[in-house]
Amino acid sequence: MAFDAIRDGTPSAREAGLGALKRLTAPLIVLLVLGLLLWWLSTLTLDSIEQRTLNWDYIIARTREHLGLTIVASFLVAVLAIPTGILLSRTTSRPIRATVLGIANIGQATPAVGVIILLAIIWRTGYTTALVALVAYSFLPVLRNTMIGLQQVDESVRESAKGMGMTPNQVLLKIELPLAVPVILAGLRTSLVFTVGVATIATFINAGGLGDMIVNGLKLQRYPVLITGAVLVACIALIIDWIAGLAEDKLRPRGT
């Protein structure tokens, strides 16, 4: 039966079981870590300062702010970077391509704290500034992967599509983009994880997020607060990466 499954191209029961276990690894780890964190906090005697931070209302509010920054910034990156990557893959002007890639690379190469603080100095503090900084920092992986994904499409496939009478736009939408989806999604996945981590420093310009807990824990030397904030950020990053991985597997064209 296993031989028949391999011959037919369908996964065996063992392979399916291993795949399911692999998909559940990340959420199980997150649940275990959060359970250990709650157990550890329950063994501590918290002072009044720690109690004002380590309560469900405060934690949920900071988590909501953090997720809001991450999701909105990632959406903007996808909306802006993917079309820009498509246009750059179509242009034959090397100066234009080099200029756009250079500007995108500045956002990634510059330390995230520097980008946020610089924007706050020349513009203003708050949510909008943090959002712009996150987009600038996470833009390059999606832009670069979009260009690479389109460039990796075999030229013979393009020529075959054109020979069938497809217009350039049809070739792009029906042939090139579907084949480039795995590479583009990998860039989006990287960008999401970047954004979760960088969003912690949004607290320095009063944009909220779980960075508030981490900074408060450091300033006040309240290590339960610091550790809780850091663990929550790490768990969010793991869960978002897991969800992005599931989406990547689901949207990947068959046979790739």
C-alpha positions in Angstrom: 0.0 0.0 0.0 2.8 2.4 0.8 4.4 1.5 -2.6 1.1 2.3 -4.3 0.9 5.7 -2.5 4.4 6.6 -3.6 3.6 5.4 -7.2 0.4 7.5 -7.3 2.1 10.6 -5.9 -0.1 10.6 -2.8 1.4 10.8 0.7 1.4 7.6 2.9 -0.3 7.5 6.3 3.1 7.9 8.0 4.1 10.9 5.8 0.7 12.5 6.5 1.1 11.9 10.2 4.6 13.4 10.2 3.4 16.4 8.2 0.5 17.0 10.7 2.9 16.7 13.6 5.3 19.2 12.0 2.5 21.6 11.4 1.4 21.4 15.0 4.9 21.8 16.5 5.0 25.6 16.7 1.5 26.0 18.4 2.3 23.3 20.8 5.6 24.9 21.7 3.8 28.3 22.2 1.2 26.7 24.4 3.9 25.0 26.5 5.9 28.2 26.9 2.8 30.3 27.8 1.8 27.6 30.3 5.2 27.6 32.0 5.2 31.4 32.0 1.8 31.5 33.8 2.9 28.8 36.2 6.1 30.8 37.0 4.2 34.0 37.5 1.7 32.3 39.8 4.6 31.3 42.1 5.8 34.9 42.5 4.7 37.5 45.0 4.2 40.6 42.8 4.6 44.1 44.2 2.2 46.9 43.3 4.2 48.1 40.3 4.3 44.6 38.8 0.6 44.1 39.5 -0.3 47.2 37.5 1.5 45.7 34.4 1.0 42.0 34.8 -2.8 42.0 34.5 -5.0 40.8 31.7 -6.4 44.2 30.7 -2.9 45.7 30.3 -1.4 42.6 28.5 -4.4 42.3 26.1 -4.2 46.1 25.3 -0.4 46.0 24.6 -0.8 42.7 22.5 -3.6 44.3 20.5 -1.4 47.3 19.7 1.5 45.1 18.8 -0.6 43.0 16.5 -2.2 46.0 14.9 1.2 47.6 14.1 2.4 44.2 12.7 -0.6 43.4 10.5 -1.1 46.9 9.1 2.6 47.4 8.3 2.8 43.9 6.7 -0.3 44.7 4.6 1.2 48.0 3.4 4.4 46.3 2.6 2.7 43.7 0.5 0.5 46.3 -1.3 3.5 48.5 -2.1 6.5 46.1 -2.5 4.9 43.4 -4.8 3.7 45.9 -7.5 7.1 47.7 -7.2 8.9 44.5 -7.7 6.8 43.6 -10.7 7.5 47.0 -12.3 11.2 46.8 -11.6 11.3 43.3 -13.1 9.8 44.8 -16.3 12.0 47.9 -16.6 15.2 47.7 -18.6 16.6 50.9 -17.0 19.4 49.9 -14.6 19.6 53.3 -13.0 16.0 53.2 -12.0 16.3 49.6 -10.6 19.5 50.5 -8.7 18.0 53.6 -7.2 14.8 51.9 -6.0 16.8 48.9 -4.6 19.3 51.3 -2.9 16.5 53.2 -1.2 14.9 50.0 0.0 18.2 48.7 1.2 18.8 51.8 3.3 15.6 51.0 5.3 16.9 47.5 6.0 20.6 48.3 6.5 19.9 51.2 9.0 19.3 50.0 12.6 15.6 49.9 13.3 16.0 52.1 16.4 17.8 54.7 14.2 15.0 54.7 11.6 12.3 55.2 14.2 14.1 57.9 16.2 15.1 59.8 13.0 11.5 59.8 11.7 10.3 60.9 15.2 12.8 63.8 15.2 12.1 65.1 11.7 8.3 64.3 11.8 6.4 63.4 14.9 6.0 60.7 17.5 3.2 58.2 17.6 1.5 55.3 15.7 1.9 56.7 12.2 5.6 57.3 12.5 6.1 53.8 13.8 4.1 52.4 10.9 6.2 54.2 8.3 9.4 53.0 10.0 8.1 49.4 10.1 7.2 49.5 6.4 10.6 51.0 5.5 12.4 48.3 7.5 10.4 45.3 6.1 10.1 46.5 2.5 13.2 45.0 1.0 12.6 41.2 1.5 9.3 41.4 -0.3 10.6 43.6 -3.1 13.7 41.5 -3.6 11.8 38.2 -3.5 9.2 39.4 -6.0 11.9 40.4 -8.5 13.8 37.1 -7.9 10.6 35.0 -8.2 9.7 36.6 -11.5 13.2 36.4 -12.9 13.4 32.7 -12.1 10.5 31.8 -14.4 11.9 29.9 -17.3 12.0 32.0 -20.5 10.7 29.0 -22.5 7.5 29.1 -20.4 7.0 32.7 -21.3 7.6 32.1 -25.0 5.2 29.2 -25.0 2.5 31.3 -23.4 3.1 34.1 -25.9 2.9 31.5 -28.7 -0.5 30.5 -27.4 -1.7 34.1 -28.0 -1.5 35.4 -24.5 -0.9 39.1 -24.0 1.9 40.3 -21.7 -0.5 41.0 -18.9 -2.0 37.6 -19.2 1.4 36.0 -19.2 2.2 37.9 -16.0 -1.1 37.1 -14.2 -1.6 33.5 -15.3 1.9 32.2 -15.7 4.7 34.3 -14.0 3.0 35.4 -10.8 1.6 31.9 -10.0 5.1 30.4 -10.5 6.7 33.1 -8.5 4.3 32.7 -5.5 6.5 30.5 -3.4 9.4 33.0 -3.5 7.1 36.0 -2.9 5.4 34.3 0.0 8.8 33.5 1.5 9.7 37.2 1.4 6.3 38.1 3.0 7.0 35.5 5.7 10.4 37.0 6.5 8.9 40.5 6.5 6.2 39.4 9.0 8.7 38.1 11.5 10.9 41.2 11.1 7.9 43.4 11.8 7.0 41.5 15.0 10.4 42.0 16.4 11.0 45.6 15.3 7.5 46.7 16.5 8.8 46.3 20.1 10.9 49.5 19.7 7.8 51.5 18.7 7.4 52.2 22.5 10.3 54.7 22.2 8.0 57.1 20.2 4.8 56.4 22.2 3.3 54.0 19.7 2.5 51.3 22.3 2.9 47.6 21.8 4.6 44.9 23.9 7.8 47.0 23.9 6.1 49.0 26.7 6.4 46.0 29.0 10.0 45.2 28.1 11.1 48.8 28.5 9.2 49.2 31.8 10.7 46.0 33.1 14.2 47.2 32.3 13.8 50.8 33.7 12.1 49.6 36.9 14.2 46.5 37.2 11.0 44.4 37.4 12.3 41.2 35.7 8.9 39.4 35.7 7.5 42.2 33.6 10.6 42.2 31.3 10.5 38.4 30.8 6.7 38.4 30.2 7.0 41.0 27.5 9.9 39.2 25.8 8.2 35.8 25.9 4.9 37.2 24.5 6.8 38.8 21.6 8.6 35.6 20.9 5.4 33.6 21.0 3.6 36.0 18.6 6.6 35.8 16.2 6.4 31.9 16.3 2.6 31.9 15.7 2.7 34.4 12.9 5.5 32.5 11.2 3.5 29.3 11.6 0.4 30.9 10.1 2.5 32.3 7.2 4.0 28.8 6.7 0.5 27.3 6.4 -0.5 30.0 4.0 2.6 29.4 2.0 1.9 25.6 1.7 -1.7 26.3 0.8 -1.0 28.9 -1.9 2.0 27.1 -3.4 1.2 25.9 -6.9 1.0 22.2 -7.2 4.1 20.5 -8.3 6.5 23.2 -7.0 
